[in-house]
Amino acid sequence: MARLEKLYKQVDNIKEQYFIRNRIAQENREKENEAAVRIQSWFRGCQVREFLSHLHKNATLIQKIWRGFNARALFRQRVKTAYFIMKMNFYNKMAVKIQQRWRGYYVRKYVHNYYARKRYLEGLTRKNEHIRRDLEEFAELQRRERERITLEKEEKEKSIQAQRLHFLLSTKQCPGVFNSPFRAEPDEMELRLKKVKPLLVRSAPKERKTPNITPDLSNLMPNRERLPPIHKKPQGPFRPALEVQQQRHRPLEPSLRVATSITALEEAREELKRQEWRTCVIDQTFLPFSNTSQNKRYESMMRTSTPFEEVAYGTKHFREEHKEYLKGKKREQNSSGHSLNTSDTQSSWSSFTISMPFRNTSQVKRHGAYFSLILLESSPVCLDLYCEGLRLVLTPSDSNEDSA
C-alpha cells in the first residue's frame, strides 16, 4: 500500500515527464527520420554499387572470353588465307620459271636461229657504217656548198660596193683614198675598183599627168604560162541528147524566199509555245517576289460555297444590284411620288426601292435611315437606299427584328 501510495503521488510528475519526452521525441522525429533515411540510402547504395561492380566484373569476364574466342577464330581464318596466298604465289613463281625455261628452249630450237641472227646483225653493222660514211660525205658537200654561196655573196656585195665607190679610184695626178702614198702597196679595194665598172645612175622617171592607179604586180606575181584557149560549148542541136535530157529533168533549186513559208515565223512561235507547254513542270505562272501577292487569285474551298475574298462593294463602288431578287418584278408609283417595286403574287419576296435626296451618310442617319423592316403580305422585304454616290442595302430578316 505504501508503494502504491508513493506511485499515486508521482502520477503528475510521470505525466509531465511523459509529455516532455513526447515533445522532445516530436521535435527530434524529423531529424532522426532524415538521419535514418540517409543511413539506409547510404547502406543500400553500397549494396547496389557492390552488386553493380560484381555484374560489371562478370560481364567483363564474359566479354573477354567471347572476344578472345572470336579473335582466335578470325586469326585462324586469316592464317589459312595467308598460307593459301603464299602457296599460290610460290606455285605461280615456279610455274613462271618452268614456262621460262621451256619457252627459251622452244624459241632457240624452233623459232630463232642464233647464227642467222648473228649474220643479220653483222650485215646490219656494215650497212650502217656505209650509210654513215655517205652521210658524212654528204654533210661535207653541203658545208662546201654553203661556204661557196657565202663567198659568192660576199664577192657580189664587195663588187656592188666597189661600183658605188668607183669615184674614189686613183688617177695619174691624184692618188685615191684606197691608194695612200704612205703605204708600200695599195689596198685591195683599189684593185677591185680598177676591175669593175662604175654604177650608172638612172634619171628619175617623169611624172605623168594622169596618175597610175594600178599597182605594179610584176614583183608580187611571178610570170605564169598562159592557159590554152577554152573551146566554145556546143549550142542548140549540136549538144548531146543525154546532156539535154539531164538539163530538162534536173531538180528545182528554189531561192530562200520561195523555199520558206510566209508564215514560218508564226509557225516557229507556235511550235516554241507548244514545246514550252510540253516541258512545263508546274501550271502556275512564275511571278517575281514583289508581285506574288498582287496577282494571286482566290481558290474556293471544297466544303464551302461562300467566297472569302475582298468585296468590291464599299471599296470600288457603292451600287450593287441583286438581279436574283429583282427578276420578274414590276415598277409601280406610290402616292408619295417615290418609286416602288413589288413582286408578283406568286413570288414569296416583296421588295421596294425608296429614292431619297440624301447627300451623305450623316444625312441618311438624321432622316431615319435606321428603321424596321416593313411586312408586305407577311413576307420580309429588302430596302435599297439610294443617294449621290452611295447605296445602302438592308438584308432581309425576321418581321419582329429591327435592322440598322
Helices and strands as residue ranges (DSSP letters): H 2-9, H 11-106, I 107-111, H 114-164, G 166-168, H 188-195, G 236-238, H 241-248, H 256-259, H 264-278, G 289-291, H 323-326, E 330-333, E 339-342, E 352-355, H 361-366, E 371-372, E 383-387, E 390-394, E 402-403
